[in-house]
Amino acid sequence: MRDKLLRWETVLLLLCVAVLVYGSTSTTGFASGDNISFLLLDYTEVSLLALALLPIVLTGEIDLSVASVLGFCSALTGTLWNAGMSFETIVPLVLVAGGVLGAVNAGLIVKFGLPSLAVTIGTLGLYRGLAYVVLGDGAVTGFPENFRPLATDTIPGTFLPYATVVVIVVGVIVAGVVHYTPVGRSLYAIGLGAETARFSGIRVDRVKCALYIVSGVIAAVASLVYTLRYNSARADNANGLELIAVAAVLLGGVSIFGGRGTVVGVLTALLLMAGLRNVLFLDDVTNEIQNVISGLLLIISVLVPVVANLVRRRRPAAASPAPPPRTQSQSLPDPVGAAAAPGPPEEDQR
Amino acid sequence: MIHSRPIHRAVLAATSAGLAVALIAGCGGTTKDSAPAAPGNAPASTKAADPNATIKDGLKITFLPKEIDNPYENIVDKGGIEAVTELKGVGKEVGPSDASASSQVSYINTLIQQQQDAIVVAGNDPNAIAPALKEARAKGIAVVTYDSDAAIDARQIFVNQANSEDIGRSQVKLISSQIGGSGKIAILSATPNATNQNTWIDFMKDELKKPEYAGIELVKVAYGDDDDQKSFQETQALLQSIPDLKGIISPTTVGISAAARYLSSSPSKGKVALTGLGTPNQMRQFVKDGTVKEFALWDPSQLGYLAGYAAAALASGQISGAEGETLKAGKLGTRTIGKNGEIILGPPTNFNAANIDQYNF
C-alpha cells in the first residue's frame, strides 16, 4: 500500500514536471518569475480550502461549505470595515466567525448524527445566503495598504508570494498533525471504520468536531487572503471554489471514503492544477476545453487506484485453487479480498 | 454527548481568546478613515500623446468581456475584433465562463504575460480588477474599459455605450411621437434599485417637465424585476388598472419583450403604444405584427468597434486618454474624449419596421 501511495504521488510529481517542461519550452512567458508567483498566488485560497478539507475527507466525511464560509467571512470583513472598525480587530473576529460556522456544521453532524454531505450542502447555501444578508450585493473596497501586500506581494528578491508562505505553513502544520501524531492516526482509523475506531477508544465525535471547527477557521484565513488580494469584499467571493478544492483533494490521491491520502499528494495535486491552468490560459485554451481537461484528469485519478486494485485482485484469484465466486459489487468491503491480500488496514477497498 | 463537553470548553476558550484579542486590538489600529491611501501608482506611459502618430501594425489587442458565453458581449467583441483587423492588428476575445468578481483577474494576469499591446475589458467588479489593470499599465499595456467601467485610475479610457441622459430623454421623445403628444403613460422598469434604469427614469421625468410634453402624464412606474413572467403580469395589471393608458416605456430588454408579448395577444394591441430598450431579434415579430412601432438600443457591435479603435490609438501613442483629445474611429468618424477619459458611442439607434431587418442581434 505504501508503495502504491508513493507511486501515485510520483505520478503527480512527474505530471507536474511534464507541465513545467511543456510550459517553459512551448509557451513564452510561462517560466518568468512574475508568472510563477502569479500561478502560486492564484491558487492560495483553493490550497487553504483543500488543506481544511483533507483531514475531514480522511475520516470519510466531507465539508462542502468551505467556500461559503469564505464568502461569509469576506462579507463580514467588508461590513465591519465599512462600519469603521480597525483591521486589526476585524481579523480575530473573522477567525472566530469562521470557527463558529464550522462549529454549527460539527453540531449538526456530530450531535444529531446527520450525514455530512447533506448538512454541508445545506450550509453551503445557508452561509452564502447569510453573506448576502450581511453585506447585500454591493462590494466593499479600500482595504488598508499596509496589510494588502501580505496577500499580493512576493518576498523581496524572490518569486515566492507571502500568501504562499501562509499556505506552506498551514500545509506543514496539517501534515505534522495528520502524519506524525496519534490524532492523525486516529483520522485514518475513523475513515476505515468509525465504529471500530470508537470501540478502540478513539473519541470519534470529539475529533470530528475539532476538524470542522478548524476547517471553518482555515476558510476564514483564506477569506482574509482573498479579500485583501482582490481588494474587494463581496458576498459572492469564491463562489463554487469548494468543488475545485474537493477536486484537488481527490486528485491528490485521498479516498473519498476515508482512510487513505497524504498531505504531500494534495499539495502536489494543487501544484499540478495551478500549473496546468496557467499553461492552458497562456495558450488561449478556452474555458470549456479547460474544464474538459481537468474533468478527465480527476476521473483518471479516481479510476487509477480502482483499476490497479482490480488487476491486483485478479492475479491472486487466478493463482489460488478455489476462490468463491466474486460478487459484482466492488464497493462492498470484501472479506475474501482482504484475506487473499493481507496487509495494513489502509488496504480497505471501498 | 459526554465527549463533547471538553470540546465546548475548548471552543469557549478559543472564542473568548479571539474576542479578547479583538478588544485589545480595537484600542488602536488601522481603520477605514486612518488607512493609508493607495499609492498613486502613476502609469508608466504618461508621455504626451502625438495626434499625428500612425497606428502601429500588428498590435495585439484582447477583448475581455464580463463572461464569454453572453451573446450580447460576443456581438460587442466581434465589432471590436473587426476594428482591430481593419487596423492590421491581431484581435482576440477571451474570458471567464462565469461573471464572478475575481475570475477576470486571472485573465488579465495572463494577458500581461502574453505581452499584449492593449486590454479591453468590461469589468465585473471595478475594484477587484483594478490592481491587475494597474500592473498591466505599469508594464506599458494600454487599458480600455467598455460597457462596464473599472476604477477610474486603473484604466485610461472608458467607452460608454450612450450617456444616461440621452437614453432617458430619447425614450420620452419616442413615446410622445407614438401617442400624439398627450395621454397617460406608465413605465415598466427592471428592479426597484437597478442603477441604470433609475438614472434613466430620472431623466425621463425631467424631460417630461418640458412644455412640449405638458399633455403627457406619467401615472405609474411598475417593476417587472427583469423577470419575464413578472414583467408580463405587471403589463396586464397596468392595462387593467389604467383603462385610458396610452403608452408604456420599458427601458429594459426583458421588460419590453414581455410587455410586447402580452400586448400582441390583447385587445389593446396597436392602441397602447410600447417603446423602450430592446434587441432587434427579440422585438422583430412585434414590430412586424404592429404591436410596437419603434424602440431603441445602441448598436453593440459599434461599441466594440469604437473600443477597438480607442485601444489601438492608445497603444500607438495617438491619444493618452486626456480630456479633449480626438479619437479617429474609422467608419464611426471621430469622437472627443470627455471628462475622466470617457468616450460616448452616441445616441441610441432607433429600430422600426423600415430598418429592423438590417440588424441581427
Chai-1 contact restraints between the chains, C-beta under 6 A:
chainA,res_idxA,chainB,res_idxB,connection_type,confidence,min_distance_angstrom,max_distance_angstrom,comment,restraint_id
A,G29,B,Q113,contact,1.0,0.0,6.0,A-B,restraint_1
A,G29,B,Q114,contact,1.0,0.0,6.0,A-B,restraint_2
A,N35,B,Q113,contact,1.0,0.0,6.0,A-B,restraint_3
A,F38,B,N109,contact,1.0,0.0,6.0,A-B,restraint_4
A,D42,B,S106,contact,1.0,0.0,6.0,A-B,restraint_5
A,W81,B,K32,contact,1.0,0.0,6.0,A-B,restraint_6
A,G84,B,T31,contact,1.0,0.0,6.0,A-B,restraint_7
A,G84,B,K32,contact,1.0,0.0,6.0,A-B,restraint_8
A,S86,B,G29,contact,1.0,0.0,6.0,A-B,restraint_9
A,S86,B,T30,contact,1.0,0.0,6.0,A-B,restraint_10
A,S86,B,T31,contact,1.0,0.0,6.0,A-B,restraint_11
A,F87,B,T30,contact,1.0,0.0,6.0,A-B,restraint_12
A,E88,B,A25,contact,1.0,0.0,6.0,A-B,restraint_13
A,E88,B,G29,contact,1.0,0.0,6.0,A-B,restraint_14
A,T89,B,A22,contact,1.0,0.0,6.0,A-B,restraint_15
A,T89,B,A25,contact,1.0,0.0,6.0,A-B,restraint_16
A,T89,B,G26,contact,1.0,0.0,6.0,A-B,restraint_17
A,P92,B,G18,contact,1.0,0.0,6.0,A-B,restraint_18
A,P92,B,V21,contact,1.0,0.0,6.0,A-B,restraint_19
A,P92,B,A22,contact,1.0,0.0,6.0,A-B,restraint_20
A,L93,B,A22,contact,1.0,0.0,6.0,A-B,restraint_21
A,L95,B,G18,contact,1.0,0.0,6.0,A-B,restraint_22
A,V96,B,T15,contact,1.0,0.0,6.0,A-B,restraint_23
A,V96,B,G18,contact,1.0,0.0,6.0,A-B,restraint_24
A,A103,B,V11,contact,1.0,0.0,6.0,A-B,restraint_25
A,K111,B,M1,contact,1.0,0.0,6.0,A-B,restraint_26
A,A139,B,D125,contact,1.0,0.0,6.0,A-B,restraint_27
A,T141,B,N127,contact,1.0,0.0,6.0,A-B,restraint_28
A,P144,B,T30,contact,1.0,0.0,6.0,A-B,restraint_29
A,P144,B,A35,contact,1.0,0.0,6.0,A-B,restraint_30
A,E145,B,P36,contact,1.0,0.0,6.0,A-B,restraint_31
A,E145,B,A38,contact,1.0,0.0,6.0,A-B,restraint_32
A,R203,B,H3,contact,1.0,0.0,6.0,A-B,restraint_33
A,D205,B,H3,contact,1.0,0.0,6.0,A-B,restraint_34
A,R206,B,H3,contact,1.0,0.0,6.0,A-B,restraint_35
A,R206,B,I7,contact,1.0,0.0,6.0,A-B,restraint_36
A,C209,B,I7,contact,1.0,0.0,6.0,A-B,restraint_37
A,Y230,B,S102,contact,1.0,0.0,6.0,A-B,restraint_38
A,Y230,B,A128,contact,1.0,0.0,6.0,A-B,restraint_39
A,N231,B,N127,contact,1.0,0.0,6.0,A-B,restraint_40
A,S232,B,D125,contact,1.0,0.0,6.0,A-B,restraint_41
A,S232,B,N127,contact,1.0,0.0,6.0,A-B,restraint_42
A,S232,B,A128,contact,1.0,0.0,6.0,A-B,restraint_43
A,R234,B,A101,contact,1.0,0.0,6.0,A-B,restraint_44
A,N239,B,S100,contact,1.0,0.0,6.0,A-B,restraint_45
A,F281,B,T110,contact,1.0,0.0,6.0,A-B,restraint_46
A,L282,B,T110,contact,1.0,0.0,6.0,A-B,restraint_47
A,N287,B,S97,contact,1.0,0.0,6.0,A-B,restraint_48
